[in-house]
Amino acid sequence: MSKFEGKLMGMGNPLLDISANVGQDVLDKYDVKLDSAILAEEKHQPLYKELVEKYPVQYIAGGATQNSIRVAQWMLNKYEKTGMTAFMGSVGADSYAKQLEDCAGADGVLAHYMKDESTPTGTCAALILGGERALVANLAAANNFKPSHLETEKAKEIVDAVDIYYSAGFFLTVSVDSLVQVGTKIAEQNKVMALNLSAPFIVDFFGDQLATAIEFADFVFGNESEAAAYGKKNCDGEEEDLGKIALAICALPKKNDKRSRTVVFTQGSKSTIVAKDGKVTEYSVEAIAADKLVDTNGAGDAFVGGFLAQMVLGKDLEASVKAGHWAAGYIIQQSGTTLPGPCEYSG
């Protein structure tokens, strides 16, 4: 295998999305709400079999971090920047893992998976109704990533090469030690680490792990519900003023004091809020017509992918936000985070 000389890596939970259009009855049966992302409990286990047996499902390479990296590479291909991205996470030794690896490879991402021989590859039920979605993740092998994987020669090569490291908050339920290990090296070398709040339950139930990760983060991403959850818990109950919440996160302790922290909150079709150096800026979003919406699954991941692609290219904050908006707008017109053709972004 040739030496990796890319600039962007992700580390997270690789999942094979099992996507299906369902009725409200399925959501009610499994006590799942639209526009939510949760970890599967015992009551959700029959859901995956039911989807496969009763619905025309689509299998899509998933996992929030992996999706962002795939979108970033897709956009970088536009600029003839191939082989710029890598992803690490844990999968099983099964056909689902092969599907994930093939999909990542087809998108130009080097997938350096840790293989768990005893646990199946993780899956995520993506329940779609009226263009909105609910995600129920069964982590399985993805839950078993270990820092020992970072000692492999290829992992060392990847970490040494990149300028930017990204993880979604979901990875905090798996291996904070791995994040800290990579984050420490990134900080020591004055490179960039980016983190996503990812879901309100991460804020609510993994607060200590999140606080640890934020110390390493030069960029923190989130959407309006995640921002509100963070504000409610950590900013004296503040849930409305997202700019204030963003500034509070900017001001948190930081391992690398050579870079100030930037916080980016998306709000769907409403303006994106960016806080940096004590200043809050809003960037308007070009709305997508309702009749063009297919699936909001992955919009936030795509935004981050577009944003990070521009960072790899050395573009400024405004250009990064603009590309993120475009990528999110593209993905919500697809079923899942699928990239059916070459990137046509012209920013």
Secondary structure, DSSP 8 states (H G I E B T S, - for coil): ------SEEEES--EEEEEEE--HHHHHHTT--SSEEEE--GGGHHHHHHHHHHS--EEEEE-HHHHHHHHHHHHHHTTT-TT-EEEE-EEESSHHHHHHHHHHHHTTEEE--EEETTS---EEEEEEETTEEEEEEE-GGGGG--GGGGGSHHHHHHHHH-SEEEEEGGGGGT-HHHHHHHHHHHHHTT-EEEEE---HHHHHH-HHHHHHHHTT-SEEEEEHHHHHHHHHHHSTT--S-HHHHHHHHHTS--S-TTS--EEEEEETTEEEEEEETTEEEEE------GGG----TTHHHHHHHHHHHHHHTT--HHHHHHHHHHHHHHHTTSSSS---S------
